[in-house]
Amino acid sequence: MTVTTIKVPKSTRDRLRRLAKAEGITLAQAIDKLIDQNAPRPRPTVGGFRSDAPLDAAEIDAELARDFGA
């Protein structure tokens, strides 16, 4: 974990503190929770191709040809 200073108006700081206290969490946890709710982490894209259904060998060849311009 790192330490970072975030400058916000006092009213925002007070609202965040009240929110954290009401939920029984730290201020950092409250900020993290709000960020996750409003800007969820993107899904990893490692692997490039995603399919809801398995592909057979001919379909895989067609997808590779399409993506590599063959």
matplotlib code that plots the C-alpha trace (Angstrom):
import matplotlib.pyplot as plt

x = [0.0, 1.2, 0.4, -1.1, -2.5, -5.8, -6.9, -10.7, -13.0, -13.6, -17.2, -16.2, -13.7, -16.4, -18.9, -16.3, -15.5, -19.2, -19.7, -16.7, -17.8, -21.4, -20.1, -17.5, -14.6, -11.5, -11.5, -9.3, -11.6, -14.6, -12.8, -11.8, -15.4, -16.8, -14.2, -15.1, -18.8, -18.4, -15.4, -15.1, -11.8, -11.7, -11.7, -8.3, -7.8, -4.9, -5.3, -7.1, -10.0, -13.0, -15.9, -19.0, -19.0, -16.1, -14.8, -13.8, -10.4, -11.9, -13.5, -10.2, -8.3, -10.9, -10.6, -6.8, -6.9, -9.3, -7.1, -3.8, -5.0, -4.4]
y = [0.0, 3.5, 6.8, 9.5, 12.9, 13.8, 17.4, 17.8, 20.4, 20.1, 19.3, 16.3, 15.1, 15.3, 13.4, 10.7, 10.4, 10.1, 7.4, 5.4, 5.7, 4.6, 1.5, 0.8, 1.0, 3.2, 6.3, 4.6, 1.6, 4.0, 5.7, 2.4, 1.1, 4.3, 4.0, 0.3, 1.1, 4.0, 2.9, -0.9, -2.4, -3.4, -7.1, -8.5, -8.8, -11.2, -13.7, -11.3, -13.5, -14.3, -16.6, -17.7, -21.0, -23.3, -23.1, -26.0, -26.0, -24.5, -21.6, -21.0, -20.9, -18.4, -16.1, -16.2, -15.4, -12.5, -11.0, -11.5, -10.5, -13.9]
z = [0.0, -0.7, 1.0, -1.2, -0.4, -2.2, -1.8, -1.6, -0.1, 3.6, 2.9, 0.7, 3.3, 6.0, 3.8, 3.2, 6.9, 7.8, 5.1, 6.3, 9.9, 9.1, 7.3, 9.9, 7.5, 7.0, 4.9, 2.4, 2.2, 1.7, -1.2, -2.8, -2.5, -4.2, -7.0, -7.6, -7.7, -10.1, -12.2, -12.1, -13.1, -16.8, -17.6, -18.6, -22.3, -22.3, -25.1, -27.4, -28.6, -26.5, -27.5, -25.7, -27.6, -28.3, -31.9, -34.1, -36.0, -39.2, -37.2, -35.4, -38.7, -40.1, -37.0, -37.2, -40.9, -40.3, -37.6, -39.3, -42.8, -44.4]

ax = plt.figure().add_subplot(projection="3d")
ax.plot(x, y, z, "-o")
ax.set_aspect("equal")
plt.show()
